[in-house]
């Protein structure tokens, strides 16, 4: 066969195998996540959750120490996922540090107020000045908390916009890969050779002539079965040869159509990739193609040349973005607001509709060829979606660099798979043409067609080896997705706990209605009935201090009771501080581990 199998090196990615989600260490992480999710969010449970976070990060540390996890995250082909995990670890450290500082400042405020109350014994002047000083400190602290939570919310909003875009494009990628995998599996001989070197297929061929079964033989299996019969026959008549020839010609014609469809899909994929806005500055797309080839080694040199030619042919619709001005570059959480069209946007709906059509159709050999036509329509919708200014702004946002790179990496993988599938079908067609030529030259008879069929089967075997290697490596790529997905869940539950702790300290709710008097009212109400929205320790102290501040005549018992409450809250904060310090150390250790993994 003229085609070199090295051309199909596209999917020959370094194998990485992450432990399955049922691995004991994975299960430990999942169990801790479930415990943290299931417990109610009350002030008491939040402090317990800090202890739970420590246990969770001990499990995460063990998970990160697994050679398979380290190999997956350090894989150059999963670089953007590793960076996402690293970026998340820094955000968690920042949030934990902020929460710890807030609790530390709160403790100082309480200690100062306690000291004032101990020095004073109450009386005519009351405690207005002391309480006012405490409330001013609380107000400053609240301002810090609200700013932090607002910035975090802004970050989440921007991330959500990017996630929506990436999610839609990920769905497109998944359905595309599924179709390419199905096409490759259809050509693969693995099933045929697994039982008595193909004789089960021969048996199935005769059975399929009598009954129509769901697991019907595809064209490739039918031809293989007929050729096995032809190979084993000692006396072959011309009719038998002609029938086999017709089958080969029909299959060749089908492959020719599939090749044309794959070529069209490849062009669509290339155009789609060309329209992707990059979250970083670049010179031109040909440079980007070479960079991908050198760093990811996904495309072989021959494929790269072909890929570069296609880039030259499709130099329409280039998208260039100017670098952000210095005043546009905000620190940490201050992310430029981007608004992605909602999932109900007409262009989003078009993409969703095409996805539904491709999912709903059955996976038969005939439907697979139709699905290739459907893929072309799908990528036309994707092109329109990518042309939306809002989509481009979201994906090109420097703060969402990892997500933009994930989309870009996905587009390369799709080009890779489409190119491999196309090469497989092209090689298959060449094998068929050579066999047809042999059958036309020979008229059958005493010697049979053993040598010709054997040569064809050998080329099929080589092709099958390439397919199986490609599919195996593609399966391994998903390992990194599992690792990042789990670590993303850990990050989300951690952020949720830090947010809840900060919200608990915040005065925003207390000051929102008549400067805290609704809290005072709620305090007296809580003494009569136990309600679901119970006051936390901070709100109770604030309410008691407001009463103390407004009272003109204060007795020592009232002061002592308030002091006890302040001391109890200080003790609680002290415990929370210690837990936060321990969590911070765990987070720091986790980040160091991730850095070490990525630096190897």
GUVOLUM-972017 format. One line per 2 residues: number of its first residue (from 0); their letters; for each residue x, y, z of C-alpha. Coordinates in pm, 1 decimal. Example, Ala and Ser with C-alpha at 12.3 -4.5 7.8 and 13.67 -1.06 7.14 Angstrom:
0 = AS = 1230.0/-450.0/780.0 ~ 1367.0/-106.0/714.0 $
***
This chain:
0 = XX = 0.0/0.0/0.0 ~ 140.3/345.0/-92.1 $
2 = XX = 16.2/526.2/217.3 ~ 261.3/551.3/505.7 $
4 = XX = 115.4/461.9/842.6 ~ 331.9/727.4/1002.8 $
6 = XX = 93.0/981.6/854.6 ~ -158.7/869.5/1108.3 $
8 = XX = 58.8/960.0/1406.3 ~ -193.7/1227.7/1491.9 $
10 = XX = -341.2/1052.7/1792.8 ~ -16.8/894.4/1909.0 $
12 = XX = -10.5/1091.7/2232.1 ~ 198.2/990.2/2532.8 $
14 = XX = -20.8/754.2/2729.6 ~ -136.8/877.3/3068.5 $
16 = XX = -359.4/671.1/3287.9 ~ -538.4/835.8/3577.4 $
18 = XX = -687.5/608.9/3844.4 ~ -1056.4/556.5/3779.2 $
20 = XX = -1309.7/748.9/3985.6 ~ -1353.9/429.9/4193.9 $
22 = XX = -987.4/432.5/4306.4 ~ -967.9/438.9/4692.1 $
24 = XX = -802.2/782.8/4697.8 ~ -1060.0/925.0/4459.1 $
26 = XX = -1334.8/778.0/4673.5 ~ -1181.5/941.8/4983.5 $
28 = XX = -1191.5/1283.4/4816.6 ~ -1548.6/1225.4/4695.8 $
30 = XX = -1658.5/1116.4/5045.2 ~ -1514.7/1428.8/5205.4 $
32 = XX = -1680.8/1646.2/4942.1 ~ -2015.9/1478.0/5010.8 $
34 = XX = -1978.2/1533.6/5387.2 ~ -1905.0/1903.0/5337.1 $
36 = XX = -2196.2/1943.0/5096.6 ~ -2449.3/1755.3/5309.5 $
38 = XX = -2400.1/1946.1/5636.8 ~ -2619.1/2251.7/5696.6 $
40 = XX = -2466.7/2598.2/5668.2 ~ -2504.7/2732.6/6022.6 $
42 = XX = -2241.0/2922.1/6219.6 ~ -2160.7/2608.3/6421.9 $
44 = XX = -2142.6/2380.3/6117.5 ~ -1916.9/2628.6/5937.1 $
46 = XX = -1649.0/2591.5/6203.4 ~ -1679.9/2212.8/6176.6 $
48 = XX = -1647.2/2248.0/5799.8 ~ -1305.8/2406.8/5848.8 $
50 = XX = -1193.2/2084.9/6018.5 ~ -1351.0/1894.6/5729.9 $
52 = XX = -1152.1/2107.4/5483.9 ~ -828.9/1999.6/5651.4 $
54 = XX = -923.1/1633.2/5608.2 ~ -1025.7/1701.5/5247.9 $
56 = XX = -688.7/1855.4/5162.9 ~ -507.0/1565.6/5327.1 $
58 = XX = -694.1/1338.3/5083.4 ~ -614.1/1575.8/4795.9 $
60 = XX = -245.9/1569.5/4893.4 ~ -246.1/1187.4/4877.1 $
62 = XX = -429.8/1203.9/4543.0 ~ -167.7/1443.9/4404.4 $
64 = XX = 113.4/1213.7/4518.0 ~ -11.5/932.5/4292.9 $
66 = XX = 234.9/881.9/4003.7 ~ -58.1/857.5/3761.6 $
68 = XX = -202.9/1192.3/3878.0 ~ 137.0/1359.3/3853.9 $
70 = XX = 195.3/1214.6/3508.3 ~ -145.6/1337.1/3394.4 $
72 = XX = -114.3/1692.3/3528.4 ~ 247.4/1733.0/3413.2 $
74 = XX = 163.9/1612.3/3062.1 ~ 254.6/1890.4/2817.8 $
76 = XX = -60.0/1817.7/2617.9 ~ -272.1/1902.7/2925.9 $
78 = XX = -76.1/2218.2/3009.5 ~ -379.7/2446.3/3022.5 $
80 = XX = -556.9/2212.2/3266.5 ~ -253.4/2209.5/3494.3 $
82 = XX = -247.0/2589.5/3484.2 ~ -616.6/2597.1/3573.5 $
84 = XX = -548.2/2385.1/3883.0 ~ -252.2/2607.7/3976.3 $
86 = XX = -456.9/2925.5/3928.6 ~ -733.3/2779.3/4145.4 $
88 = XX = -487.3/2700.0/4424.5 ~ -373.6/3064.6/4432.9 $
90 = XX = -733.0/3188.6/4450.9 ~ -798.9/2954.7/4744.5 $
92 = XX = -488.7/3077.4/4927.5 ~ -603.1/3437.8/4877.6 $
94 = XX = -954.0/3365.7/5000.8 ~ -832.5/3169.6/5302.9 $
96 = XX = -583.2/3444.0/5388.2 ~ -852.6/3713.7/5360.0 $
98 = XX = -1093.4/3513.2/5576.5 ~ -821.3/3456.2/5835.0 $
100 = XX = -732.2/3829.3/5841.0 ~ -1099.1/3923.4/5881.1 $
102 = XX = -1140.1/3691.3/6179.0 ~ -814.8/3819.0/6330.3 $
104 = XX = -929.4/4182.2/6295.0 ~ -1267.6/4091.5/6439.8 $
106 = XX = -1097.0/3936.9/6742.4 ~ -894.0/4255.0/6797.9 $
108 = XX = -1213.2/4463.8/6786.0 ~ -1373.7/4238.4/7045.2 $
110 = XX = -1069.1/4249.0/7272.7 ~ -1064.9/4630.5/7266.6 $
112 = XX = -1435.0/4646.6/7348.9 ~ -1399.1/4391.2/7628.8 $
114 = XX = -1114.3/4595.1/7775.8 ~ -1331.6/4908.1/7769.4 $
116 = XX = -1623.9/4730.8/7933.1 ~ -1402.5/4593.3/8209.8 $
118 = XX = -1262.7/4939.9/8285.5 ~ -1605.8/5099.8/8294.8 $
120 = XX = -1881.4/5004.8/8535.5 ~ -2167.3/5167.9/8353.9 $
122 = XX = -2382.3/5446.2/8492.1 ~ -2502.0/5778.7/8371.0 $
124 = XX = -2290.0/5816.2/8061.5 ~ -2351.1/5468.9/7924.4 $
126 = XX = -2125.3/5297.8/7668.7 ~ -2216.4/5492.8/7356.2 $
128 = XX = -1860.2/5594.1/7267.2 ~ -1712.1/5245.4/7319.3 $
130 = XX = -1986.7/5073.0/7121.0 ~ -1963.3/5339.6/6850.3 $
132 = XX = -1587.8/5277.8/6818.1 ~ -1654.4/4902.9/6789.1 $
134 = XX = -1926.9/4959.3/6530.7 ~ -1693.3/5181.1/6325.6 $
136 = XX = -1434.0/4902.5/6325.2 ~ -1704.2/4656.5/6221.5 $
138 = XX = -1811.1/4893.4/5946.4 ~ -1455.9/4909.0/5808.8 $
140 = XX = -1427.9/4531.6/5827.6 ~ -1762.7/4494.9/5654.6 $
142 = XX = -1643.6/4719.7/5373.1 ~ -1343.8/4490.2/5319.4 $
144 = XX = -1566.0/4179.9/5322.7 ~ -1818.5/4322.4/5077.5 $
146 = XX = -1541.7/4431.0/4840.3 ~ -1386.4/4084.1/4852.8 $
148 = XX = -1720.1/3906.7/4796.3 ~ -1813.9/4149.3/4518.8 $
150 = XX = -1485.0/4086.3/4339.3 ~ -1524.6/3712.0/4383.7 $
152 = XX = -1879.5/3733.3/4248.3 ~ -1754.1/3937.9/3952.9 $
154 = XX = -1489.4/3673.5/3889.8 ~ -1748.2/3395.8/3907.4 $
156 = XX = -1973.5/3586.2/3666.6 ~ -1692.5/3619.1/3414.7 $
158 = XX = -1591.2/3258.3/3464.8 ~ -1954.6/3154.9/3416.3 $
160 = XX = -1963.9/3344.6/3085.3 ~ -1649.0/3168.5/2971.5 $
162 = XX = -1775.7/2835.3/3105.7 ~ -2100.1/2876.6/2905.9 $
164 = XX = -1903.6/2936.6/2586.1 ~ -1654.8/2660.2/2658.9 $
166 = XX = -1936.2/2425.3/2764.8 ~ -2117.7/2471.0/2433.8 $
168 = XX = -1797.3/2425.9/2234.4 ~ -1708.3/2123.7/2449.0 $
170 = XX = -2041.5/1963.0/2357.8 ~ -1959.5/2026.3/1992.2 $
172 = XX = -1615.5/1871.1/2041.8 ~ -1757.5/1565.2/2218.5 $
174 = XX = -2018.2/1485.9/1951.8 ~ -1752.1/1534.3/1681.3 $
176 = XX = -1505.7/1302.5/1854.2 ~ -1783.8/1048.3/1904.0 $
178 = XX = -1853.4/1045.4/1529.0 ~ -1483.8/1015.3/1437.9 $
180 = XX = -1440.6/735.7/1692.4 ~ -1744.3/551.7/1553.7 $
182 = XX = -1609.9/580.1/1199.1 ~ -1269.6/445.8/1304.2 $
184 = XX = -1429.1/165.9/1507.2 ~ -1639.4/72.0/1205.9 $
186 = XX = -1323.4/22.2/996.8 ~ -1139.6/-158.6/1277.1 $
188 = XX = -1102.9/-536.8/1250.6 ~ -1074.4/-586.1/1627.0 $
190 = XX = -1420.1/-739.9/1666.1 ~ -1378.2/-951.6/1357.0 $
192 = XX = -1040.6/-1092.3/1464.3 ~ -1136.1/-1153.7/1826.7 $
194 = XX = -1308.1/-1485.2/1755.8 ~ -1137.2/-1756.6/1551.8 $
196 = XX = -972.4/-1507.4/1315.7 ~ -1291.8/-1378.5/1161.6 $
198 = XX = -1495.5/-1696.8/1122.6 ~ -1758.1/-1566.6/1364.1 $
200 = XX = -1810.2/-1285.9/1112.0 ~ -1851.7/-1538.4/832.2 $
202 = XX = -2111.9/-1719.8/1041.6 ~ -2282.0/-1388.1/1111.8 $
204 = XX = -2282.9/-1308.3/739.1 ~ -2490.1/-1616.8/657.1 $
206 = XX = -2711.4/-1552.8/958.2 ~ -2774.8/-1193.6/845.8 $
208 = XX = -2904.2/-1323.8/514.6 ~ -3176.4/-1513.5/700.7 $
210 = XX = -3271.1/-1274.4/978.3 ~ -3244.1/-900.5/1027.0 $
212 = XX = -3075.6/-842.9/1359.4 ~ -3000.8/-521.5/1546.7 $
214 = XX = -2624.3/-581.3/1552.0 ~ -2609.2/-592.8/1171.6 $
216 = XX = -2277.4/-634.1/993.3 ~ -2139.9/-313.9/845.0 $
218 = XX = -1999.5/-296.2/491.0 ~ -1642.7/-358.7/606.1 $
220 = XX = -1734.5/-670.8/803.7 ~ -1941.9/-807.1/514.1 $
222 = XX = -1653.2/-765.3/270.6 ~ -1410.6/-923.2/518.2 $
224 = XX = -1641.8/-1221.5/558.8 ~ -1688.8/-1266.2/182.2 $
226 = XX = -1313.4/-1244.5/126.2 ~ -1247.5/-1507.6/393.5 $
228 = XX = -1485.7/-1739.6/207.4 ~ -1312.6/-1654.7/-122.6 $
230 = XX = -970.9/-1716.2/30.9 ~ -1065.1/-2060.7/163.7 $
232 = XX = -1242.1/-2178.4/-153.4 ~ -1042.8/-2410.9/-379.8 $
234 = XX = -1271.4/-2378.0/-679.8 ~ -1406.2/-2028.3/-749.9 $
236 = XX = -1640.6/-1949.1/-1038.3 ~ -1656.6/-1616.8/-1221.9 $
238 = XX = -1999.2/-1529.2/-1074.7 ~ -1856.5/-1549.4/-723.4 $
240 = XX = -1565.9/-1325.7/-827.5 ~ -1802.6/-1074.5/-992.7 $
242 = XX = -2022.6/-1057.2/-682.5 ~ -1719.8/-993.6/-463.0 $
244 = XX = -1599.6/-728.5/-706.9 ~ -1936.6/-553.8/-693.3 $
246 = XX = -1919.7/-551.3/-314.7 ~ -1567.1/-407.4/-322.3 $
248 = XX = -1666.8/-138.7/-572.7 ~ -1973.4/-46.4/-366.7 $
250 = XX = -1759.0/-15.7/-53.7 ~ -1500.4/189.0/-242.3 $
252 = XX = -1775.7/423.6/-360.7 ~ -1904.1/459.2/-3.4 $
254 = XX = -1552.9/533.0/122.5 ~ -1504.9/787.7/-155.5 $
256 = XX = -1817.4/972.5/-39.1 ~ -1702.6/952.7/323.0 $
258 = XX = -1361.9/1089.8/221.0 ~ -1524.2/1387.2/49.7 $
260 = XX = -1740.6/1452.9/355.7 ~ -1438.0/1424.0/585.6 $
262 = XX = -1244.2/1665.9/366.4 ~ -1533.2/1914.0/389.0 $
264 = XX = -1555.8/1868.4/767.1 ~ -1178.7/1916.1/794.8 $
266 = XX = -1205.2/2248.1/611.7 ~ -1486.3/2353.1/846.6 $
268 = XX = -1276.5/2257.7/1148.2 ~ -981.4/2451.2/1012.7 $
270 = XX = -1196.7/2757.3/951.0 ~ -1347.1/2727.7/1298.7 $
272 = XX = -1002.3/2707.0/1455.2 ~ -890.9/3007.0/1251.9 $
274 = XX = -1183.2/3209.3/1391.6 ~ -1110.8/3126.4/1755.6 $
276 = XX = -1011.2/3441.5/1943.1 ~ -693.2/3376.5/2136.9 $
278 = XX = -664.7/3497.9/2496.6 ~ -311.4/3617.6/2427.0 $
280 = XX = -126.8/3808.4/2154.8 ~ 6.1/3622.9/1853.7 $
282 = XX = 176.5/3689.1/1521.2 ~ -22.9/3478.8/1275.3 $
284 = XX = -206.3/3151.0/1251.3 ~ 67.4/2963.1/1065.1 $
286 = XX = 305.4/3038.3/1353.3 ~ 36.3/2915.1/1590.5 $
288 = XX = -2.9/2591.5/1392.2 ~ 372.0/2526.7/1409.8 $
290 = XX = 373.1/2604.1/1782.4 ~ 96.2/2350.6/1839.4 $
292 = XX = 282.4/2090.5/1635.5 ~ 608.6/2143.2/1822.4 $
294 = XX = 464.2/2152.4/2174.0 ~ 184.0/1900.5/2152.8 $
296 = XX = 325.3/1667.7/1882.3 ~ -30.6/1592.9/1781.1 $
298 = XX = 20.9/1635.0/1406.9 ~ 293.6/1456.1/1212.8 $
300 = XX = 521.6/1650.8/975.8 ~ 320.9/1544.3/669.0 $
302 = XX = -3.9/1642.2/832.4 ~ 147.3/1972.9/941.2 $
304 = XX = 240.6/2062.4/583.5 ~ -111.9/1978.6/471.5 $
306 = XX = -248.9/2171.3/769.3 ~ -36.2/2478.2/683.0 $
308 = XX = -154.9/2465.2/321.6 ~ -513.5/2461.0/441.4 $
310 = XX = -437.9/2766.0/657.9 ~ -306.6/2948.8/351.9 $
312 = XX = -619.1/2859.8/157.5 ~ -849.4/2979.7/432.2 $
314 = XX = -700.4/3321.6/507.3 ~ -1041.0/3475.6/546.3 $
316 = XX = -1198.0/3593.2/866.6 ~ -874.1/3635.4/1062.2 $
318 = XX = -950.0/3774.0/1405.9 ~ -691.6/4001.9/1566.9 $
320 = XX = -727.6/4159.9/1908.6 ~ -542.0/4462.8/2037.2 $
322 = XX = -367.7/4426.0/2370.1 ~ -556.4/4562.7/2668.9 $
324 = XX = -457.5/4910.7/2781.0 ~ -291.9/4943.9/3120.0 $
326 = XX = -600.5/5090.0/3283.2 ~ -808.8/4800.8/3152.1 $
328 = XX = -584.1/4551.1/3329.2 ~ -739.3/4512.4/3672.8 $
330 = XX = -586.9/4333.2/3966.4 ~ -680.0/3985.2/4088.6 $
332 = XX = -1059.2/3973.7/4106.8 ~ -1125.5/4298.3/3917.4 $
334 = XX = -1207.7/4129.2/3590.3 ~ -1341.3/4305.5/3283.4 $
336 = XX = -1709.3/4227.8/3255.6 ~ -1801.2/4012.4/2958.5 $
338 = XX = -2152.1/3916.0/2866.8 ~ -2200.6/3600.1/2667.4 $
340 = XX = -2533.9/3561.5/2486.4 ~ -2767.9/3350.2/2693.8 $
342 = XX = -2823.4/2987.9/2600.8 ~ -3155.5/3098.6/2447.6 $
344 = XX = -2980.1/3324.8/2195.2 ~ -3079.8/3222.6/1836.1 $
346 = XX = -2723.1/3124.9/1745.0 ~ -2687.1/2917.7/2061.1 $
348 = XX = -3019.4/2751.7/1985.7 ~ -2899.1/2668.3/1632.4 $
350 = XX = -2592.6/2494.2/1772.9 ~ -2803.1/2311.4/2034.1 $
352 = XX = -3051.1/2197.1/1766.7 ~ -2774.8/2053.7/1550.5 $
354 = XX = -2626.3/1878.5/1852.2 ~ -2965.1/1724.2/1934.0 $
356 = XX = -3005.8/1600.4/1575.3 ~ -2664.8/1435.9/1580.4 $
358 = XX = -2730.1/1277.3/1920.5 ~ -3076.8/1148.6/1833.1 $
360 = XX = -2984.8/960.4/1514.7 ~ -2885.4/594.0/1548.0 $
362 = XX = -2521.7/492.3/1509.2 ~ -2530.9/266.2/1204.1 $
364 = XX = -2284.3/271.4/916.4 ~ -2537.5/456.1/697.2 $
366 = XX = -2627.5/710.2/966.2 ~ -2258.6/776.9/1035.6 $
368 = XX = -2207.9/903.3/681.0 ~ -2515.9/1124.3/720.1 $
370 = XX = -2373.2/1249.6/1049.4 ~ -2069.5/1379.3/862.4 $
372 = XX = -2303.0/1603.1/662.3 ~ -2463.0/1704.5/991.2 $
374 = XX = -2120.2/1795.2/1128.4 ~ -2069.1/2039.3/842.5 $
376 = XX = -2395.9/2215.0/928.3 ~ -2301.8/2213.6/1297.4 $
378 = XX = -1970.2/2387.0/1230.7 ~ -2140.4/2646.8/1013.8 $
380 = XX = -2350.8/2732.4/1321.4 ~ -2037.6/2730.3/1539.0 $
382 = XX = -1866.4/2973.3/1299.3 ~ -2157.1/3217.0/1337.9 $
384 = XX = -2146.9/3171.0/1715.9 ~ -1774.2/3250.3/1722.6 $
386 = XX = -1827.8/3566.7/1516.8 ~ -2044.0/3718.6/1792.2 $
388 = XX = -1850.6/4005.3/1956.3 ~ -1962.5/3882.6/2298.7 $
390 = XX = -1823.2/3532.2/2233.9 ~ -1493.5/3671.7/2109.5 $
392 = XX = -1468.4/3909.7/2404.4 ~ -1532.9/3626.2/2649.1 $
394 = XX = -1284.4/3380.6/2498.5 ~ -1013.7/3642.8/2439.5 $
396 = XX = -1031.3/3773.0/2797.4 ~ -681.5/3745.1/2945.8 $
398 = XX = -831.9/3642.0/3280.1 ~ -986.3/3334.2/3112.7 $
400 = XX = -666.3/3235.8/2932.7 ~ -682.7/2871.8/3046.0 $
402 = XX = -1036.4/2828.9/2911.7 ~ -944.3/2993.3/2581.1 $
404 = XX = -646.8/2759.7/2549.9 ~ -870.5/2463.0/2632.2 $
406 = XX = -1096.7/2552.6/2337.4 ~ -792.4/2602.4/2114.1 $
408 = XX = -644.6/2269.9/2224.8 ~ -979.6/2101.1/2159.5 $
410 = XX = -991.6/2241.1/1807.0 ~ -646.7/2094.3/1737.1 $
412 = XX = -755.8/1755.5/1869.7 ~ -1059.3/1763.5/1637.7 $
414 = XX = -844.2/1851.4/1337.0 ~ -617.0/1570.6/1441.1 $
416 = XX = -895.4/1312.5/1469.0 ~ -1060.5/1421.9/1145.5 $
418 = XX = -726.1/1403.4/964.1 ~ -657.8/1056.2/1105.5 $
420 = XX = -1006.0/932.9/1012.6 ~ -963.7/1073.4/663.0 $
422 = XX = -621.8/905.0/624.9 ~ -765.1/574.0/746.4 $
424 = XX = -1045.2/587.8/488.8 ~ -798.3/690.1/217.9 $
426 = XX = -570.8/395.4/303.2 ~ -870.0/163.9/310.3 $
428 = XX = -972.0/281.6/-36.5 ~ -620.5/215.2/-170.4 $
430 = XX = -630.8/-138.6/-28.0 ~ -967.8/-199.8/-194.0 $
432 = XX = -846.9/-64.3/-528.4 ~ -542.4/-294.0/-524.7 $
434 = XX = -760.4/-594.8/-443.4 ~ -1013.0/-502.2/-713.3 $
436 = XX = -730.1/-474.9/-966.3 ~ -607.1/-822.4/-869.5 $
438 = XX = -954.8/-974.1/-898.4 ~ -1009.2/-820.0/-1242.0 $
440 = XX = -678.5/-959.9/-1369.8 ~ -750.8/-1307.0/-1236.2 $
442 = XX = -1043.4/-1522.0/-1341.5 ~ -1033.4/-1765.5/-1054.1 $
444 = XX = -975.5/-2135.3/-1092.3 ~ -734.4/-2381.6/-947.7 $
446 = XX = -512.8/-2154.5/-739.5 ~ -785.4/-1941.8/-583.1 $
448 = XX = -727.8/-1593.9/-440.8 ~ -548.0/-1676.1/-115.7 $
450 = XX = -242.2/-1454.8/-180.3 ~ -445.8/-1150.2/-291.1 $
452 = XX = -686.5/-1175.2/2.5 ~ -396.2/-1234.6/241.7 $
454 = XX = -223.9/-916.1/117.1 ~ -548.1/-721.8/168.4 $
456 = XX = -594.7/-867.6/516.7 ~ -238.3/-771.9/610.0 $
458 = XX = -297.7/-411.0/508.0 ~ -625.2/-417.7/708.1 $
460 = XX = -433.7/-552.9/1005.9 ~ -183.3/-266.4/986.4 $
462 = XX = -466.0/-16.7/957.2 ~ -642.5/-173.8/1252.5 $
464 = XX = -328.7/-139.2/1463.7 ~ -318.5/233.0/1387.0 $
466 = XX = -687.8/274.2/1470.1 ~ -664.6/90.6/1801.0 $
468 = XX = -360.5/292.1/1906.4 ~ -536.5/616.1/1816.7 $
470 = XX = -854.6/525.3/2007.6 ~ -655.0/408.9/2309.3 $
472 = XX = -458.6/734.0/2327.3 ~ -775.4/937.5/2282.1 $
474 = XX = -926.5/754.2/2578.1 ~ -623.0/841.1/2790.4 $
476 = XX = -666.7/1212.3/2717.9 ~ -991.3/1211.4/2918.1 $
478 = XX = -793.6/1112.4/3229.9 ~ -673.6/1470.0/3275.2 $
480 = XX = -1032.2/1593.0/3252.9 ~ -1127.2/1364.6/3544.7 $
482 = XX = -837.6/1491.4/3758.7 ~ -912.9/1857.9/3695.3 $
484 = XX = -1285.5/1799.4/3743.5 ~ -1226.5/1654.6/4090.1 $
486 = XX = -987.0/1932.0/4191.0 ~ -1236.7/2186.4/4058.4 $
488 = XX = -1502.3/2041.9/4290.5 ~ -1258.3/2073.6/4581.0 $
490 = XX = -1196.8/2438.3/4490.2 ~ -1569.5/2515.4/4466.0 $
492 = XX = -1659.1/2367.0/4805.3 ~ -1362.6/2549.5/4964.4 $
494 = XX = -1463.3/2885.8/4817.8 ~ -1820.6/2825.8/4930.2 $
496 = XX = -1704.4/2775.9/5291.4 ~ -1481.6/3086.6/5287.7 $
498 = XX = -1765.2/3293.6/5139.5 ~ -2006.5/3168.7/5405.1 $
500 = XX = -1761.5/3257.1/5683.0 ~ -1709.7/3608.1/5545.9 $
502 = XX = -2084.0/3658.2/5495.8 ~ -2142.7/3551.2/5855.1 $
504 = XX = -1911.2/3827.5/5982.2 ~ -2050.0/4088.5/5741.5 $
506 = XX = -2285.3/4354.4/5881.7 ~ -2459.3/4406.9/5548.3 $
508 = XX = -2782.1/4232.2/5650.2 ~ -2781.5/4397.1/5992.2 $
510 = XX = -2741.3/4748.4/5851.4 ~ -2984.3/4706.3/5565.7 $
512 = XX = -3293.9/4775.8/5774.8 ~ -3314.6/5079.1/6004.9 $
514 = XX = -2945.5/5060.7/6098.0 ~ -2963.3/4729.6/6277.1 $
516 = XX = -3287.8/4764.6/6473.7 ~ -3443.5/4478.9/6277.3 $
518 = XX = -3166.7/4263.8/6427.0 ~ -3250.5/4386.5/6775.7 $
520 = XX = -3614.7/4296.6/6711.7 ~ -3504.8/3957.5/6581.0 $
522 = XX = -3293.1/3904.1/6893.3 ~ -3593.8/3933.2/7123.5 $
524 = XX = -3801.6/3723.0/6883.1 ~ -3536.8/3447.0/6886.0 $
526 = XX = -3569.0/3426.4/7262.0 ~ -3934.6/3333.6/7222.0 $
528 = XX = -3933.8/3110.2/6916.3 ~ -3673.5/2897.8/6742.8 $
530 = XX = -3673.7/3001.2/6380.3 ~ -3483.0/2861.6/6083.6 $
532 = XX = -3307.6/3189.2/6004.1 ~ -3148.8/3203.3/6350.4 $
534 = XX = -2914.9/3488.4/6443.4 ~ -2547.9/3395.8/6436.6 $
536 = XX = -2307.5/3495.7/6717.7 ~ -2198.4/3814.1/6541.1 $
538 = XX = -2554.7/3936.4/6487.3 ~ -2648.3/3857.5/6848.1 $
540 = XX = -2354.6/4058.0/6983.4 ~ -2431.4/4347.3/6747.1 $
542 = XX = -2792.3/4351.2/6866.7 ~ -2694.5/4341.5/7235.2 $
544 = XX = -2443.2/4622.1/7183.5 ~ -2703.5/4837.7/7008.2 $
546 = XX = -2926.8/4795.0/7314.6 ~ -2632.6/4875.0/7542.8 $
548 = XX = -2544.9/5183.0/7337.7 ~ -2900.4/5323.2/7350.4 $
550 = XX = -2954.9/5256.6/7721.8 ~ -2912.9/5554.6/7955.6 $
552 = XX = -2895.8/5349.9/8273.9 ~ -2694.9/5028.1/8257.5 $
554 = XX = -2649.6/4792.2/8551.0 ~ -2346.1/4571.9/8614.6 $
556 = XX = -2537.1/4249.0/8540.6 ~ -2616.6/4373.7/8190.4 $
558 = XX = -2250.0/4463.6/8137.9 ~ -2135.5/4122.7/8266.5 $
560 = XX = -2376.5/3940.2/8035.3 ~ -2251.1/4139.7/7738.3 $
562 = XX = -1892.1/4068.4/7842.1 ~ -1964.4/3695.0/7859.2 $
564 = XX = -2108.9/3709.4/7507.5 ~ -1804.4/3896.9/7378.6 $
566 = XX = -1565.1/3651.7/7544.7 ~ -1757.3/3354.4/7404.3 $
568 = XX = -1744.6/3505.2/7054.7 ~ -1373.2/3581.2/7094.4 $
570 = XX = -1311.6/3219.2/7195.9 ~ -1507.7/3097.4/6890.9 $
572 = XX = -1310.8/3329.0/6662.8 ~ -985.5/3208.1/6818.8 $
574 = XX = -1078.3/2848.5/6732.1 ~ -1180.1/2953.0/6379.3 $
576 = XX = -847.7/3136.3/6340.1 ~ -655.0/2824.9/6437.3 $
578 = XX = -858.7/2615.6/6193.2 ~ -806.6/2872.7/5916.5 $
580 = XX = -432.7/2875.0/5985.9 ~ -427.0/2495.3/5956.1 $
582 = XX = -632.3/2507.3/5633.2 ~ -400.6/2776.2/5494.1 $
584 = XX = -99.8/2552.3/5558.1 ~ -277.4/2264.5/5381.5 $
586 = XX = -356.6/2490.0/5084.8 ~ 2.9/2609.1/5073.0 $
588 = XX = 129.8/2250.5/5078.2 ~ -116.1/2155.5/4801.7 $
590 = XX = -2.0/2447.5/4586.0 ~ 364.2/2355.1/4635.5 $
592 = XX = 282.6/1997.7/4529.9 ~ 102.7/2122.6/4217.5 $
594 = XX = 395.0/2353.7/4133.2 ~ 638.2/2064.3/4171.7 $
596 = XX = 423.9/1844.2/3947.0 ~ 400.1/2109.2/3674.3 $
598 = XX = 771.6/2194.8/3690.5 ~ 879.5/1837.9/3607.7 $
***
